[in-house]
Amino acid sequence: MKQYLFTYTKKRQYILLIGDMMVLALAILITYLLRVFLIYRSLNITAVMSRLSPWLLVVVLAHLFSLYLLNQYNLNRLVNRFRSCIMVILSVWLAGLIISGIFFFFPKYIFGRQVLLIHLVIASFGMVLWRLFYTEMLIRRAKPKRLAVVGDGQTVSAFIEELARIPSSGFRVNRICISNSSSAGTCLLPESLVKHESVLDLLGSNDFDILAFDSTNGYFSDSEIRRILQVKYRGKAVYDLPTLYKNMTGKVPLSYIDGRWLLNSDGLQGEANLPYVRAKRVFDVVLSCLLIVFGSPLILLIAIAIKLDSRGKIFFVQERLGLNRNPFLCVKFRTMIEDAEGESGPIWSREGDPRITRVGRLLRKTRLDELPQLWNILKGEMSFIGPRPIREHFAKQLAETIPFYELRFSVKPGLSGWAQVNYDYAGSREGQLEKFQYELFYIQNMSLFLDLLTMFKTLQTVFLGKGK
């Protein structure tokens, strides 16, 4: 997990975050300087300092939260300058609404209306200028790190293809060594790549920053291992291909691993971290109780809307598989017509599914159809974060075609999860394979920090209506 949090892309996101905080703090200071100048007709520093309060941290946090909700820490979205500027300005004024709402309930610490208006104008200009500078200097002009890859021809070819789909990865493959020369001719590889006949020849070039190797294709010779260690201690980074890939993407690539890699991976040893499990259960119980109590008016409104929109029951109850494949009755708001699978039998839902009702479509987009599962969480059958509970019918099919699929039943299913917030609805075997790779990453790196990160991503998904 530590490596995932400090990849090339993550470090650039942290720089963006720190820059945002500094610009927002400066905007607050300029706001008070301007306000004091308008009152006293001079820069009265004492008057400015008297207005600064720890509560102003709430203002900065509101801005950062609104930027996150509008997905403005996704570096791929910064490339389009015009769209990025518009979204940043929208985030500033959304933060203004949040700040107004917060200080409405805490009048003693009011960030005055005139001061707030001045601040929003200054923050808009400041944030746009900072982000344009950031995009130009740290994205457009940034040089990707040179990557040398050693491995089976098909694996290397697939990795290069996958890397091309990640525009902000920060890596560029410039050298390769195909370990099985017989497959080299059948692989589609860019002509610009420098190809080496042996690992020692590649290492001798020294024209790379990072070495990645296919861990499923046997072992290096003793002489090659000694040379790799020498390269590593000269400052070059060395990764096995699956580890490098999962650090970049947040998912474990099934096509690059085997059982031996899983057995040697931290976090997949089958030992439960009891303090984490207990803390998570306390968190689940407390939060589910609070949401049931304070969300009851919303639950009632949704129930009325479902009843008015279509004929049938309000709740949809279906048997799903939980921890250790134990079945339980999962409760959701009904989003489809009554008896939707009466003729077809169990089938995946799909984009534009005609069985979904009008209210159901809205509930799915906002994930509000999952609210009744708070009862499943309270009973201990589910958690807030984990793999989505799946039906026995589909679990059997997927376990036959997806390697190591049964590992997803080693943890409690969740209301939301790392796979759900990183990938769209998976209504096919290929989609389920993609989601399982994210689930494997979650199982390997389970922690309260990853759970909180997933919850923040869930809030973003709900706010942007990206549910399916």
C-alpha positions as CSV (number, residue, x, y, z in Angstrom):
1,M,0.0,0.0,0.0
2,K,2.9,2.4,0.8
3,Q,4.3,1.9,-2.7
4,Y,0.9,2.7,-4.2
5,L,0.6,5.9,-2.2
6,F,4.0,7.1,-3.4
7,T,4.0,6.4,-7.1
8,Y,5.1,9.0,-9.6
9,T,1.4,10.0,-10.2
10,K,0.5,10.2,-6.5
11,K,3.5,12.4,-5.8
12,R,2.3,14.8,-8.5
13,Q,-1.1,14.8,-6.9
14,Y,0.4,15.6,-3.5
15,I,2.2,18.6,-5.1
16,L,-1.1,19.7,-6.6
17,L,-2.8,19.4,-3.2
18,I,-0.1,21.3,-1.3
19,G,-0.1,24.0,-3.9
20,D,-3.9,24.3,-3.6
21,M,-3.6,24.7,0.2
22,M,-1.0,27.4,-0.2
23,V,-3.0,29.3,-2.8
24,L,-6.2,29.1,-0.7
25,A,-4.4,30.3,2.4
26,L,-2.9,33.1,0.5
27,A,-6.3,34.0,-0.9
28,I,-7.7,34.2,2.6
29,L,-4.9,36.5,3.7
30,I,-5.3,38.8,0.6
31,T,-9.1,38.8,1.3
32,Y,-8.6,40.2,4.8
33,L,-5.9,42.6,3.7
34,L,-8.3,44.0,1.1
35,R,-11.2,44.1,3.5
36,V,-9.2,45.9,6.2
37,F,-7.8,48.4,3.6
38,L,-11.4,49.2,2.5
39,I,-12.3,49.9,6.2
40,Y,-9.3,51.7,7.5
41,R,-7.9,53.1,4.2
42,S,-4.5,51.6,5.2
43,L,-2.9,48.2,5.6
44,N,-3.5,47.7,9.3
45,I,-1.6,44.4,10.0
46,T,-2.9,44.2,13.6
47,A,-6.5,44.3,12.4
48,V,-5.8,41.6,9.8
49,M,-4.1,39.3,12.4
50,S,-7.0,39.8,14.8
51,R,-9.4,38.3,12.1
52,L,-7.3,35.2,11.5
53,S,-8.7,32.2,13.3
54,P,-8.2,28.4,13.4
55,W,-11.7,28.2,12.1
56,L,-10.4,29.4,8.7
57,L,-9.0,25.9,8.3
58,V,-12.6,24.9,7.7
59,V,-12.6,27.2,4.7
60,V,-9.5,25.6,3.2
61,L,-10.9,22.1,3.8
62,A,-14.2,23.0,2.2
63,H,-12.4,24.0,-0.9
64,L,-10.3,20.9,-1.0
65,F,-13.4,18.8,-0.5
66,S,-15.3,20.4,-3.3
67,L,-12.2,20.0,-5.6
68,Y,-12.2,16.3,-4.8
69,L,-16.0,15.9,-5.3
70,L,-15.6,17.4,-8.8
71,N,-12.7,15.0,-9.6
72,Q,-10.1,17.8,-9.9
73,Y,-7.3,15.7,-8.5
74,N,-7.5,13.4,-11.5
75,L,-4.5,14.5,-13.5
76,N,-5.9,13.3,-16.8
77,R,-8.6,16.0,-16.4
78,L,-6.1,18.8,-16.2
79,V,-4.9,18.3,-19.8
80,N,-7.9,20.2,-21.2
81,R,-7.1,23.7,-19.9
82,F,-10.5,25.3,-20.6
83,R,-12.5,22.6,-19.1
84,S,-10.2,22.4,-16.1
85,C,-10.5,26.1,-15.5
86,I,-14.3,26.0,-15.6
87,M,-14.4,23.1,-13.2
88,V,-12.0,24.8,-10.7
89,I,-14.1,27.9,-10.7
90,L,-17.2,25.8,-10.1
91,S,-15.5,24.0,-7.2
92,V,-14.6,27.4,-5.6
93,W,-18.2,28.5,-5.7
94,L,-19.5,25.1,-4.5
95,A,-17.1,25.5,-1.6
96,G,-18.7,28.9,-1.0
97,L,-22.1,27.1,-0.5
98,I,-20.5,24.6,1.8
99,I,-18.8,27.3,3.9
100,S,-22.1,29.3,4.1
101,G,-23.9,26.2,5.3
102,I,-21.2,25.4,7.9
103,F,-21.0,28.9,9.4
104,F,-24.8,29.2,9.4
105,F,-24.8,26.6,12.2
106,F,-21.8,28.3,13.9
107,P,-22.7,32.0,13.9
108,K,-20.0,32.8,16.4
109,Y,-17.3,32.1,13.9
110,I,-19.0,33.7,10.8
111,F,-16.8,34.2,7.8
112,G,-18.7,37.4,6.8
113,R,-20.8,37.5,3.6
114,Q,-18.8,40.4,2.1
115,V,-15.5,38.7,3.1
116,L,-16.7,35.4,1.7
117,L,-17.7,37.1,-1.7
118,I,-14.3,38.8,-1.9
119,H,-12.6,35.6,-1.0
120,L,-14.4,33.5,-3.7
121,V,-13.4,36.0,-6.4
122,I,-9.8,36.1,-5.3
123,A,-9.7,32.3,-4.8
124,S,-11.1,31.8,-8.3
125,F,-8.4,33.8,-10.0
126,G,-5.6,32.4,-7.8
127,M,-6.7,28.7,-8.3
128,V,-7.0,29.1,-12.1
129,L,-3.5,30.7,-12.3
130,W,-1.9,28.1,-10.1
131,R,-3.5,25.2,-11.9
132,L,-2.5,26.6,-15.4
133,F,1.1,26.9,-14.1
134,Y,1.0,23.4,-12.6
135,T,-0.4,21.9,-15.9
136,E,2.3,23.6,-18.0
137,M,5.3,22.8,-15.7
138,L,4.5,19.5,-14.1
139,I,2.3,17.7,-16.7
140,R,3.0,19.1,-20.2
141,R,6.8,19.5,-19.7
142,A,7.4,16.6,-17.4
143,K,9.7,13.9,-18.7
144,P,8.5,10.3,-18.0
145,K,10.9,7.9,-16.4
146,R,12.6,5.5,-18.8
147,L,11.5,1.9,-18.2
148,A,13.3,-1.3,-19.2
149,V,11.2,-4.5,-19.3
150,V,12.4,-8.1,-19.2
151,G,10.0,-10.9,-19.8
152,D,7.9,-13.2,-22.1
153,G,7.1,-11.6,-25.4
154,Q,3.3,-11.7,-25.0
155,T,3.5,-10.4,-21.4
156,V,5.9,-7.5,-22.4
157,S,3.6,-6.7,-25.4
158,A,0.5,-6.7,-23.2
159,F,2.2,-4.5,-20.6
160,I,3.3,-1.9,-23.1
161,E,-0.3,-1.8,-24.5
162,E,-1.7,-1.4,-21.0
163,L,0.8,1.4,-20.2
164,A,-0.3,3.3,-23.3
165,R,-3.8,3.5,-21.8
166,I,-2.5,5.3,-18.7
167,P,-1.6,8.8,-20.0
168,S,-0.4,10.0,-16.5
169,S,1.6,7.0,-15.5
170,G,4.9,8.8,-15.7
171,F,6.7,5.9,-17.4
172,R,7.9,5.3,-20.9
173,V,9.2,1.9,-22.0
174,N,12.5,2.5,-24.0
175,R,14.3,-0.9,-23.8
176,I,13.2,-4.5,-23.7
177,C,14.6,-8.0,-23.4
178,I,12.4,-10.9,-24.6
179,S,13.3,-13.9,-22.4
180,N,11.8,-16.4,-24.9
181,S,13.2,-15.4,-28.3
182,S,10.8,-17.9,-30.1
183,S,7.8,-15.6,-29.3
184,A,9.5,-12.3,-30.1
185,G,8.5,-12.4,-33.7
186,T,4.8,-12.9,-32.9
187,C,4.5,-9.8,-30.6
188,L,3.4,-6.4,-31.8
189,L,6.1,-4.1,-30.4
190,P,6.8,-0.4,-31.2
191,E,9.7,0.1,-33.6
192,S,11.1,2.8,-31.4
193,L,12.0,0.3,-28.7
194,V,15.6,-0.8,-28.3
195,K,15.7,-4.6,-28.1
196,H,18.4,-6.5,-26.3
197,E,19.4,-10.1,-26.8
198,S,20.3,-10.8,-23.2
199,V,19.6,-9.4,-19.7
200,L,23.3,-8.6,-19.2
201,D,23.4,-6.7,-22.5
202,L,20.4,-4.6,-21.4
203,L,21.9,-3.9,-17.9
204,G,25.1,-2.9,-19.5
205,S,23.4,-0.1,-21.5
206,N,22.5,1.8,-18.3
207,D,20.0,3.8,-20.4
208,F,17.0,3.4,-18.1
209,D,15.7,4.6,-14.7
210,I,13.6,1.5,-13.7
211,L,13.9,-2.2,-14.5
212,A,10.8,-4.3,-14.5
213,F,10.8,-8.1,-14.9
214,D,8.2,-10.8,-15.6
215,S,8.2,-12.8,-12.3
216,T,6.3,-15.8,-13.8
217,N,9.0,-16.6,-16.4
218,G,11.5,-18.5,-14.3
219,Y,14.5,-17.2,-12.5
220,F,17.5,-15.2,-13.5
221,S,20.9,-16.8,-13.5
222,D,23.3,-16.1,-10.6
223,S,25.4,-13.7,-12.8
224,E,22.3,-11.8,-13.9
225,I,21.1,-11.5,-10.3
226,R,24.4,-10.1,-9.2
227,R,24.3,-7.5,-12.0
228,I,20.7,-6.6,-11.2
229,L,21.8,-6.0,-7.5
230,Q,24.7,-3.8,-8.7
231,V,22.3,-1.8,-10.8
232,K,19.8,-1.5,-7.9
233,Y,22.5,-0.2,-5.5
234,R,23.6,2.3,-8.1
235,G,20.2,4.0,-7.7
236,K,18.1,2.2,-10.3
237,A,14.6,1.0,-9.1
238,V,13.9,-2.7,-9.7
239,Y,10.3,-4.1,-9.6
240,D,8.6,-7.3,-10.6
241,L,6.1,-6.5,-13.3
242,P,2.9,-7.2,-11.2
243,T,4.1,-5.0,-8.4
244,L,4.9,-2.1,-10.7
245,Y,1.6,-2.5,-12.4
246,K,-0.5,-2.7,-9.2
247,N,1.3,0.4,-7.8
248,M,0.3,2.4,-10.9
249,T,-3.3,1.2,-11.2
250,G,-4.5,0.0,-7.8
251,K,-5.3,-3.5,-9.1
252,V,-3.5,-6.8,-9.2
253,P,-2.9,-8.0,-12.8
254,L,-4.0,-11.6,-13.0
255,S,-2.3,-12.1,-16.4
256,Y,1.1,-11.3,-14.9
257,I,0.9,-13.4,-11.8
258,D,0.8,-17.0,-10.7
259,G,0.1,-18.9,-7.4
260,R,3.7,-18.5,-6.3
261,W,3.5,-14.7,-6.6
262,L,0.3,-14.7,-4.5
263,L,1.9,-17.0,-1.8
264,N,4.9,-14.6,-1.5
265,S,2.8,-11.4,-1.4
266,D,2.3,-9.5,1.8
267,G,-1.3,-9.3,2.9
268,L,-2.3,-12.6,1.2
269,Q,-1.1,-14.9,3.8
270,G,-4.6,-15.6,5.3
271,E,-3.8,-14.1,8.7
272,A,-6.5,-11.7,10.0
273,N,-5.3,-8.5,11.5
274,L,-7.6,-8.7,14.6
275,P,-7.2,-5.0,15.8
276,Y,-8.2,-3.9,12.3
277,V,-11.1,-6.4,12.1
278,R,-12.5,-5.3,15.5
279,A,-12.0,-1.5,14.8
280,K,-13.8,-2.0,11.4
281,R,-16.7,-3.8,13.1
282,V,-17.1,-1.0,15.7
283,F,-17.0,1.6,12.9
284,D,-19.6,-0.4,10.9
285,V,-22.1,-0.6,13.8
286,V,-21.7,3.0,14.9
287,L,-22.0,4.5,11.3
288,S,-24.9,2.2,10.2
289,C,-26.9,3.2,13.3
290,L,-26.3,6.9,12.7
291,L,-27.2,6.6,9.0
292,I,-30.4,4.6,9.8
293,V,-31.5,7.2,12.3
294,F,-30.7,10.4,10.4
295,G,-31.4,8.9,7.0
296,S,-34.9,7.6,7.9
297,P,-36.7,10.6,6.3
298,L,-34.9,10.0,3.0
299,I,-35.6,6.2,3.2
300,L,-39.3,7.0,3.7
301,L,-39.3,9.4,0.6
302,I,-37.6,6.8,-1.5
303,A,-40.1,4.1,-0.5
304,I,-43.0,6.4,-1.4
305,A,-41.4,7.2,-4.8
306,I,-40.9,3.5,-5.6
307,K,-44.5,2.7,-4.7
308,L,-45.8,5.6,-6.9
309,D,-43.5,4.8,-9.8
310,S,-44.2,1.1,-10.5
311,R,-46.2,-1.9,-9.2
312,G,-44.4,-4.2,-6.8
313,K,-42.7,-4.4,-3.5
314,I,-40.5,-1.6,-2.1
315,F,-37.6,-3.8,-1.1
316,F,-35.8,-6.4,-3.2
317,V,-34.5,-9.3,-1.1
318,Q,-32.1,-11.8,-2.7
319,E,-29.7,-14.5,-1.5
320,R,-26.0,-13.5,-1.8
321,L,-22.8,-15.1,-0.7
322,G,-20.9,-13.5,2.1
323,L,-17.7,-14.3,4.2
324,N,-16.5,-17.8,3.5
325,R,-19.3,-18.3,1.0
326,N,-22.0,-18.2,3.7
327,P,-25.3,-17.2,2.1
328,F,-27.4,-14.4,3.5
329,L,-30.4,-12.3,2.4
330,C,-29.3,-9.0,0.9
331,V,-31.8,-6.2,1.1
332,K,-32.0,-3.4,-1.5
333,F,-34.6,-0.9,-2.8
334,R,-36.3,-2.4,-5.8
335,T,-35.0,-0.7,-9.0
336,M,-36.5,-3.1,-11.6
337,I,-39.9,-4.1,-12.6
338,E,-41.6,-6.8,-10.6
339,D,-40.4,-10.3,-11.4
340,A,-37.7,-9.0,-13.7
341,E,-36.0,-12.4,-14.2
342,G,-39.3,-14.3,-14.5
343,E,-38.7,-15.4,-18.1
344,S,-34.9,-14.8,-18.6
345,G,-33.6,-16.4,-15.4
346,P,-30.4,-14.9,-13.7
347,I,-28.7,-12.5,-16.2
348,W,-26.4,-9.5,-15.7
349,S,-27.9,-6.1,-15.8
350,R,-26.6,-3.9,-18.7
351,E,-26.4,-0.3,-19.9
352,G,-29.9,1.0,-20.7
353,D,-31.6,-2.2,-19.2
354,P,-35.3,-1.8,-20.0
355,R,-36.2,-3.7,-16.8
356,I,-35.0,-0.7,-14.7
357,T,-37.7,1.7,-13.6
358,R,-37.5,5.5,-13.8
359,V,-37.0,5.9,-10.0
360,G,-34.6,2.9,-10.1
361,R,-32.4,4.5,-12.6
362,L,-31.9,7.5,-10.4
363,L,-31.4,5.3,-7.3
364,R,-28.7,3.4,-9.1
365,K,-26.9,6.5,-10.3
366,T,-26.7,7.8,-6.8
367,R,-26.2,4.4,-5.1
368,L,-29.2,5.1,-2.9
369,D,-30.7,1.8,-3.8
370,E,-28.1,0.3,-1.4
371,L,-29.4,2.1,1.7
372,P,-31.4,-0.9,3.1
373,Q,-28.1,-2.9,3.3
374,L,-27.3,-0.8,6.4
375,W,-29.5,-3.5,8.1
376,N,-27.1,-6.2,6.7
377,I,-24.2,-4.3,8.0
378,L,-25.7,-3.9,11.4
379,K,-26.3,-7.7,11.5
380,G,-22.7,-8.4,10.7
381,E,-23.4,-10.0,7.3
382,M,-21.7,-7.1,5.4
383,S,-19.3,-4.3,6.0
384,F,-19.3,-0.7,4.6
385,I,-16.2,-1.6,2.5
386,G,-15.5,-4.8,0.8
387,P,-16.2,-6.8,-2.5
388,R,-19.8,-6.6,-3.6
389,P,-21.9,-9.6,-2.5
390,I,-22.6,-11.9,-5.5
391,R,-25.2,-14.5,-6.2
392,E,-24.3,-18.2,-6.2
393,H,-25.3,-18.7,-9.8
394,F,-22.7,-16.1,-11.0
395,A,-20.0,-17.0,-8.5
396,K,-19.9,-20.6,-9.8
397,Q,-19.6,-19.4,-13.4
398,L,-16.8,-16.9,-12.6
399,A,-14.9,-19.3,-10.3
400,E,-14.5,-21.7,-13.3
401,T,-12.9,-19.0,-15.6
402,I,-11.2,-16.5,-13.3
403,P,-8.1,-17.7,-11.4
404,F,-8.1,-17.4,-7.6
405,Y,-11.7,-16.0,-7.7
406,E,-12.5,-17.8,-4.4
407,L,-10.2,-15.4,-2.6
408,R,-12.9,-12.7,-2.7
409,F,-14.9,-14.7,-0.1
410,S,-12.0,-14.4,2.4
411,V,-13.4,-11.0,3.5
412,K,-16.9,-9.7,4.3
413,P,-18.8,-8.2,1.3
414,G,-19.3,-4.4,1.3
415,L,-21.8,-1.7,0.7
416,S,-19.1,-0.1,-1.4
417,G,-15.7,-1.2,-2.3
418,W,-12.4,-0.5,-4.0
419,A,-13.5,-2.2,-7.2
420,Q,-16.8,-0.3,-7.3
421,V,-15.2,3.1,-7.0
422,N,-12.5,2.4,-9.6
423,Y,-14.5,0.6,-12.2
424,D,-17.9,0.9,-13.8
425,Y,-20.7,-1.7,-13.4
426,A,-19.4,-5.0,-14.6
427,G,-22.2,-6.8,-16.5
428,S,-20.0,-9.4,-18.2
429,R,-17.3,-12.0,-17.5
430,E,-14.6,-9.5,-18.7
431,G,-16.0,-6.8,-16.5
432,Q,-16.0,-9.1,-13.5
433,L,-12.4,-10.1,-14.2
434,E,-11.4,-6.4,-14.2
435,K,-13.3,-5.8,-10.9
436,F,-11.7,-8.9,-9.3
437,Q,-8.3,-7.5,-9.9
438,Y,-9.2,-4.4,-7.9
439,E,-10.7,-6.7,-5.2
440,L,-7.4,-8.6,-5.0
441,F,-5.6,-5.3,-4.4
442,Y,-8.1,-4.4,-1.6
443,I,-7.7,-7.9,0.0
444,Q,-3.9,-7.5,-0.1
445,N,-3.9,-4.0,1.4
446,M,-6.9,-3.9,3.7
447,S,-6.5,-1.2,6.3
448,L,-8.6,1.6,7.9
449,F,-6.8,4.1,5.7
450,L,-7.8,2.2,2.5
451,D,-11.4,1.9,3.8
452,L,-11.5,5.7,4.4
453,L,-10.0,6.4,1.0
454,T,-12.7,4.1,-0.6
455,M,-15.5,6.0,1.3
456,F,-14.2,9.3,0.0
457,K,-14.2,7.9,-3.5
458,T,-17.7,6.6,-2.9
459,L,-18.9,10.2,-1.9
460,Q,-17.4,11.4,-5.2
461,T,-19.2,8.7,-7.2
462,V,-22.5,9.5,-5.5
463,F,-22.1,13.3,-6.0
464,L,-21.2,12.9,-9.7
465,G,-23.9,10.4,-10.2
466,K,-21.5,7.8,-11.7
467,G,-23.3,4.8,-10.3
468,K,-24.8,2.2,-12.7
